[in-house]
Amino acid sequence: MSADAVSARRLAAIAQLHRERPRHRFIAWSMIVLGGIVLGSWLSGGFGISGWLTSDRLGHARRFVHELRPWPVRDQAWDWSAVTDWAVGLWRSGGQEAFLGTLAISVVAIVLAGVLGALSSLAAARNFSCPQPLLPGGRLPGRGVELAWRALVLVTRALLVFIRSVPEYVWAFLFLAMLGPTAWPMILALALHNTGILGKLSSEVIENTDAAAPGALRALGASRFQIVLAGIFPLSLPRFLLYFFYRWETCVREATVLGMLGMASLGFWIMDGRARNRYDEMFFFILVGVLLVWTGDLVSALTRRVVRRA
């Protein structure tokens, strides 16, 4: 059989599969409704783009891009030595301290959130916070005991929903009023918000964990603490670390933003450069923040690789 004939048969088979594909009216109508919502939002929200290309806006854009160029070479040829001296000066004057401060704030915040999130996840997991955890065939408890465990799960889940529904910025404002312009308002704001997120995600990991090994431990008479250490923790650790490091990267970014409240982090220097119309310095500190996020992403990837191999 020739190559053209084989190709034609393949195309015919693909066309046949396309015609015989399952069709769901719900999905089709959902896409139509979604398109209508997007179109209606665009028309009613005033999102026009006709004013984007006016001469004034184009002039502002050109001036902004021009002022992103480092000050020593703004109106002359590029000189790497001059740019390096300028960057080193900014790094020594505030960049290094802001880099380390932002890193420290994010690390302390995510460690607190990780510990509190792990503890709250056990109370929020329905297959663990019950009279007979991971042992469906156990002795039936009394009605009062069962209701007490259900109340614990509901209260814990409600608390996690509450603390993660309040943005970090709002928590920081509240703690700033109580503790003053120190690093602690940022740490507590990030830790509290991420406790709600990690607690929710970790509880779902526990509920979706294969119950064979923890259930066997429970059947042998293991206590709840022993089930956590020997059963749940080893099985859930890779997914815990995935969420933990993802939220750490978020903490790094949010610690940068919260510095705009006047607390010592990269956000303070970004805001300072913006206030003084020194966009080159502002962009330099933005790049320092990008470097910090890249560092966190590298540490996250290496740590999860080591855990997978172990």
C-alpha positions in Angstrom: 0.0 0.0 0.0 1.4 3.4 -1.0 2.1 6.2 1.5 -0.7 8.4 0.1 -3.2 5.6 0.7 -2.0 5.1 4.3 -2.3 8.8 4.9 -5.8 8.9 3.4 -6.9 6.0 5.6 -5.6 7.7 8.7 -7.4 10.9 7.9 -10.6 9.0 7.2 -10.3 7.2 10.6 -9.7 10.5 12.3 -12.7 12.0 10.6 -14.8 9.0 11.6 -13.7 9.3 15.3 -14.6 13.0 15.2 -18.1 12.3 13.9 -18.6 9.6 16.5 -17.3 11.6 19.5 -19.6 11.9 22.5 -21.7 15.0 22.5 -23.0 16.6 25.6 -25.5 19.4 25.3 -24.7 20.6 28.8 -21.1 21.3 27.8 -22.1 23.0 24.6 -24.7 25.2 26.3 -22.3 26.0 29.1 -19.7 27.3 26.6 -22.4 29.4 24.9 -23.5 30.9 28.3 -19.9 31.5 29.2 -19.3 33.4 26.0 -22.4 35.4 26.6 -21.3 36.3 30.1 -17.8 37.4 28.8 -19.4 39.5 26.0 -21.9 41.1 28.4 -19.2 41.9 30.9 -17.1 43.5 28.2 -19.9 45.6 26.9 -21.2 46.7 30.3 -17.9 47.1 32.0 -16.5 49.9 29.9 -13.4 48.0 28.8 -12.9 49.8 25.5 -9.5 49.9 23.9 -10.1 52.9 21.7 -8.2 55.3 24.0 -5.1 53.2 24.3 -3.3 54.5 21.3 -3.7 58.3 21.8 -0.7 60.4 21.4 -0.6 61.4 25.1 -0.6 57.7 26.2 2.0 56.7 23.7 4.2 59.6 24.9 3.8 58.5 28.5 4.7 54.9 27.5 7.9 56.1 25.6 8.9 58.2 28.6 8.3 55.4 31.0 10.4 52.9 29.0 13.2 55.5 28.6 13.3 56.1 32.4 13.6 52.3 33.0 17.1 52.6 31.5 19.7 52.8 34.4 20.6 56.4 35.3 24.3 56.3 34.4 23.6 55.3 30.8 20.2 56.9 30.2 21.3 59.4 27.6 24.5 57.8 26.4 25.8 54.5 25.1 25.4 51.4 27.2 28.4 50.8 29.5 28.4 47.5 31.5 30.9 48.8 34.0 28.8 51.8 34.8 25.6 49.8 35.1 27.3 47.2 37.3 28.6 50.0 39.7 25.1 51.4 39.8 23.5 48.0 40.5 26.1 47.2 43.2 25.5 50.6 44.8 21.7 49.9 45.0 22.3 46.4 46.3 24.5 47.6 49.1 22.4 50.6 50.0 19.1 48.7 50.4 18.8 45.8 48.1 20.7 43.2 50.2 18.8 44.1 53.4 15.5 44.1 51.6 16.3 40.7 49.9 17.2 39.1 53.2 14.3 40.7 55.1 11.8 39.6 52.5 13.2 36.1 52.5 13.2 35.9 56.3 9.6 37.1 56.5 8.4 34.6 54.0 10.2 31.7 55.6 9.0 32.4 59.1 5.4 33.0 57.9 5.3 29.8 55.8 6.8 27.7 58.6 4.1 29.0 61.0 1.4 28.4 58.4 2.7 24.9 57.7 2.7 23.8 61.3 -0.8 25.3 62.0 -2.1 24.1 58.7 -1.0 20.5 59.3 -2.5 20.5 62.8 -5.8 22.0 61.6 -5.9 19.6 58.7 -6.2 16.6 61.0 -9.1 18.2 62.7 -10.7 19.1 59.4 -10.3 15.7 57.7 -13.6 13.8 58.0 -11.9 10.4 57.7 -9.6 11.2 60.7 -11.7 13.3 63.0 -14.2 10.6 63.7 -14.8 8.1 66.5 -13.1 5.3 64.5 -10.5 6.9 62.2 -9.7 4.9 59.1 -11.5 1.9 60.4 -15.0 1.7 59.0 -15.8 -1.7 60.6 -15.0 -0.5 64.1 -17.4 -0.4 67.0 -20.2 2.0 66.6 -19.8 5.1 68.9 -22.5 6.7 71.0 -24.6 9.5 69.4 -23.0 12.2 71.6 -19.5 11.2 70.6 -20.3 11.2 66.9 -21.9 14.6 67.1 -18.9 16.0 69.0 -16.5 14.8 66.3 -18.8 16.3 63.6 -18.9 19.6 65.4 -15.1 19.6 65.5 -14.8 19.1 61.8 -17.5 21.8 61.0 -15.9 24.4 63.4 -12.4 23.7 62.1 -13.5 24.0 58.4 -15.5 27.1 59.1 -12.5 28.7 60.8 -10.2 27.8 57.9 -12.7 29.3 55.5 -12.8 32.5 57.5 -9.1 33.1 57.9 -8.3 32.4 54.2 -11.2 34.6 53.0 -9.7 37.7 54.5 -6.8 38.9 52.2 -3.3 39.2 53.6 -3.4 43.0 53.0 -6.4 43.3 55.4 -4.8 41.1 58.0 -1.6 43.2 57.7 -3.6 46.4 58.3 -5.2 45.0 61.4 -1.9 43.7 62.9 -0.1 46.9 61.9 -2.6 48.9 64.1 -1.8 46.6 67.0 1.9 45.9 66.6 3.2 48.9 64.8 5.5 49.1 61.6 7.6 46.0 62.3 8.0 42.8 60.4 5.5 40.9 62.6 2.4 42.3 61.1 3.5 40.9 57.7 4.6 37.6 59.2 1.3 37.1 61.1 -0.8 38.2 58.2 0.9 35.8 55.8 0.9 33.0 58.3 -2.8 33.4 59.1 -4.0 33.6 55.6 -1.9 30.6 54.4 -2.9 28.5 57.4 -6.4 28.6 56.1 -5.2 27.6 52.6 -2.8 24.9 53.7 -5.2 23.5 56.3 -7.9 23.2 53.6 -5.6 21.6 51.0 -3.9 19.3 53.5 -7.3 18.0 54.9 -8.3 17.1 51.3 -5.0 15.2 50.9 -5.7 13.3 54.1 -9.2 12.4 53.0 -7.9 11.2 49.6 -5.1 9.2 51.1 -5.2 5.4 50.5 -6.6 4.1 53.7 -5.1 0.6 53.4 -1.8 1.2 55.4 -3.3 3.6 58.0 -6.3 1.4 58.4 -4.0 -1.6 59.0 -2.2 0.3 61.7 -5.6 1.2 63.3 -6.7 -2.4 63.2 -3.6 -3.4 65.0 -4.4 -1.0 67.8 -2.3 2.0 66.9 -3.2 5.3 68.4 -4.2 8.4 66.4 -0.7 9.9 66.9 1.0 6.7 65.7 -1.4 6.6 62.7 -0.3 10.1 61.8 3.4 9.4 62.1 3.6 6.0 60.5 0.7 6.1 58.1 -0.7 9.4 57.0 2.5 11.5 57.1 4.7 9.3 54.9 1.9 8.9 52.3 0.9 12.6 52.2 4.4 14.2 52.5 5.0 14.7 48.7 1.7 16.4 48.2 2.1 18.4 51.5 5.5 19.7 50.2 4.0 20.6 46.9 1.5 22.8 48.5 3.9 24.1 51.1 6.5 25.4 48.6 3.8 26.7 46.3 2.5 28.8 49.1 6.0 29.8 50.1 6.5 31.3 46.7 3.2 33.2 47.2 4.5 34.4 50.6 7.6 35.8 48.9 5.5 37.8 46.4 3.0 38.9 49.1 5.8 39.9 51.5 7.1 42.1 48.6 3.7 43.7 48.1 3.1 44.2 51.9 6.3 46.2 52.1 4.4 49.0 50.4 2.7 49.5 53.7 6.0 51.0 55.0 7.5 47.8 56.5 11.0 46.6 55.6 10.9 44.5 52.5 11.4 44.8 48.8 8.0 46.5 48.5 9.2 49.4 50.5 12.0 50.2 48.1 9.8 49.6 45.1 7.3 52.1 46.5 10.2 54.5 47.3 11.5 54.4 43.8 8.0 55.0 42.4 7.3 57.9 44.8 10.6 59.6 43.7 9.9 58.8 40.0 13.1 56.8 39.8 11.7 54.0 37.7 15.1 52.5 37.0 15.6 51.9 40.7 12.0 50.6 41.0 12.7 48.1 38.2 15.9 47.0 39.8 14.2 46.1 43.0 11.4 44.3 41.0 14.2 42.2 39.4 15.6 41.4 42.9 12.1 40.1 43.8 12.0 38.0 40.7 15.4 36.6 41.7 14.0 35.7 45.1 11.0 33.9 43.6 13.4 32.0 41.2 15.5 30.9 44.2 12.4 29.7 46.0 11.3 27.7 42.9 14.7 26.1 42.7 14.7 25.1 46.3 11.2 23.7 46.0 12.1 21.6 42.9 15.2 20.2 44.5 13.5 19.4 47.8 10.6 17.6 46.1 13.0 15.6 43.9 14.9 14.4 47.0 11.7 13.4 48.7 10.5 11.5 45.6 13.7 9.6 45.4 13.6 8.8 49.1 
